[in-house]
Amino acid sequence: MIKNIVFDMGNVLVDYIADGVCRHFIEDQETRKKVSTSIFVSPEWILLDLGVMPEDMALKKMQARLDTEEERSLAALCFNRWHEFNMYKKEGMEDVVTASICAPMHLYAF
């Protein structure tokens, strides 16, 4: 008998586009790539995902890799609003989660 179900959020329960927020706020491609890489392709992003680093500390380290005040400001904007632009409802997953919740088991999402 299955007692637990563990779901990964990104690209399993929801579609995830890492630089969606940067695409929304940053027109210049070079700046967008620098900011996106500094945030989403960083050791801090992984540590945040694991829950072992505070957000304020992570953002400071991410910003420290950037060259200009504009880039650091855009990094803060993207970091603080990523959840609004990087995740989208995935077709069919709502039914899977609803069925799992109704079943006699524990449901975990990471």
C-alpha positions in Angstrom: 0.0 0.0 0.0 1.3 3.5 -0.9 1.5 5.7 2.2 3.3 8.8 0.8 3.6 10.6 -2.5 6.3 13.2 -3.0 6.0 15.6 -5.9 8.7 18.0 -7.2 7.1 21.4 -8.0 9.3 22.6 -10.9 8.4 21.0 -14.2 6.3 18.3 -12.5 3.4 20.0 -10.8 4.0 23.3 -12.5 5.8 24.5 -15.6 8.9 26.4 -14.6 10.8 28.9 -16.7 13.9 30.0 -14.7 14.4 33.4 -16.3 10.7 34.3 -16.9 10.9 37.2 -14.5 14.1 38.5 -16.1 12.4 38.4 -19.5 9.5 40.4 -18.1 11.5 43.2 -16.5 14.8 43.4 -18.5 14.8 44.3 -22.2 18.6 44.3 -22.8 19.6 40.7 -23.6 23.2 41.1 -22.1 21.9 42.6 -18.9 19.1 40.0 -18.7 21.6 37.1 -19.1 23.9 38.5 -16.4 21.1 39.1 -13.9 19.4 35.8 -14.6 22.7 33.8 -14.3 23.6 35.6 -11.1 20.2 34.6 -9.5 19.0 31.4 -11.0 22.4 29.7 -11.9 24.0 30.3 -8.5 24.9 28.2 -5.5 22.7 30.5 -3.5 19.6 29.5 -5.5 20.3 25.8 -4.7 20.8 26.6 -1.0 17.5 28.6 -1.0 15.8 25.6 -2.5 17.2 23.4 0.2 16.0 25.9 2.8 19.5 26.4 4.3 20.2 30.0 3.4 18.2 33.1 4.3 16.8 35.1 1.3 18.5 38.4 2.3 21.9 36.7 2.5 21.4 35.0 -0.8 20.4 38.2 -2.6 23.4 40.1 -1.3 25.7 37.3 -2.6 23.9 37.3 -5.9 24.2 41.0 -6.3 27.9 41.0 -5.4 28.6 39.2 -8.7 27.0 42.1 -10.7 28.9 45.1 -12.0 26.5 48.0 -11.8 23.9 49.4 -9.5 21.3 49.0 -12.2 22.1 45.3 -12.5 22.0 44.9 -8.7 18.6 46.8 -8.6 17.2 44.6 -11.3 18.5 41.5 -9.5 16.6 42.5 -6.4 13.4 43.2 -8.4 13.7 39.8 -10.2 14.6 37.9 -7.0 11.7 39.4 -5.1 9.1 38.7 -7.8 10.3 35.5 -9.5 7.4 33.5 -8.3 5.0 35.7 -10.2 6.6 35.0 -13.6 8.5 31.7 -13.5 5.8 29.2 -12.6 2.7 28.3 -14.6 -0.1 25.9 -14.1 0.6 22.5 -15.8 -2.2 20.9 -17.6 -3.7 17.9 -15.8 -1.7 18.3 -12.6 -4.6 19.8 -10.6 -6.5 16.6 -11.1 -3.5 14.5 -9.9 -3.1 16.6 -6.8 -6.8 16.5 -6.0 -6.9 12.7 -6.4 -3.8 12.4 -4.2 -5.3 14.6 -1.5 -8.5 12.5 -1.4 -6.6 9.2 -1.1 -5.6 7.9 2.3 -1.9 8.9 2.1 0.5 11.8 2.9 1.2 14.3 0.1 4.5 16.2 0.0 5.5 18.9 -2.6 9.1 20.2 -2.9 
